[in-house]
Amino acid sequence: MRLDYGTKKENRATVAQIAKEALAEHSITPEQTEGPVRMWYCGRKGTGMYSYRVIAAPNMLLVYGDVGDYILQVYDKDLVPWLRGAIKSENYLISKMINKGEVFMPKEAVKLLDDLVNEAKEYDHEVEYDRDEDDEEIEGIHTKEARELKRKVLDEWDKDYGGYEEFAEAFHCAGGESSLTDRTIDYESSVYWTVECLKRFVELLDAKDDKGDSICSSLVTLIEEK
C-alpha cells in the first residue's frame, strides 16, 4: 500500500486508522516460547489478511507477514520488555529498523514552498518593527523572494508526475537551500504498518498474560477453598 499522495501527518493518520480497524479482531498464538528465540503469530481467524509473526531473539526483533518484513536491531537479550517501552516513542522504534524504505511526498514539497513563504512573512513582520520609518525597501523583501522561489519551482517541476530528483533540481536552480529538500521525504507506509503491528502485538500479549494470571489466581482460590 502506497500512501505518498498526502502529507506526512495525513498519511500517518491514515495508516493508524486503517490498522486500528484491520487489526482489531486479531488474536495472538504463541508458536515458540522456550529458549532464546521466541515466536508469536498474530492474525484473524479464517484469513491471512494483515497477519504477521513476531520473532524475538537476542539483539534482534523480526516482524514479517502480510504487512511487510522488518528487522529491528537492538542490543538487548530480552526484547519483549524493551518493546513495551519502545512503542511509546515511534521515532525511537523506527530508528531501530534496518533497511527502511523511503518515498518522495509531492504534497510535502508543496508544503515546503508554502512554509518558506510563511516563514518569510513572519521574518518581514519582525523586521517591520525594527526598521526606520523611511526604509520602505526592507518591508516584504524576504516574502517576495520566497514567493519568487515558489513560482520558479512550480514552473519547472511537475507536481503530478515529477519525482524527488526533478523537484530537488528545480528547487536548487531557483536558489533554494538543498538540505531543505529532505523535508519532502518520508518512510514507506510499511514502516508505519510495522509500528502499528508491534503496538497491537504488545496489547495482545499483555491481554493474554493478564488472562493467564487471572486463571491462575482462580485456580489458587479454588485449591485454598478445598
Secondary structure, 3 states (H helix, E strand, C coil): CCCCCCCHHHHHHHHHHHHHHHCCCCEEEEEECCCCCEEEEEECCCCCCCCEEEEEECCEEEEEECCCCEEEECCCCCHHHHHHHHCCCHHHHHHCECCCCEEECHHHHHHHHHHHHHHHHHHHHHHHHHCCCCCCCCCCHHHHHHHHHHHHHHHHCCCCCCCHHHHHHHHHHCCCCHHHHHHHEEECHHHHHHHHHHHHHHHHHHHHHHHHHHHHHHHHHHHHHC
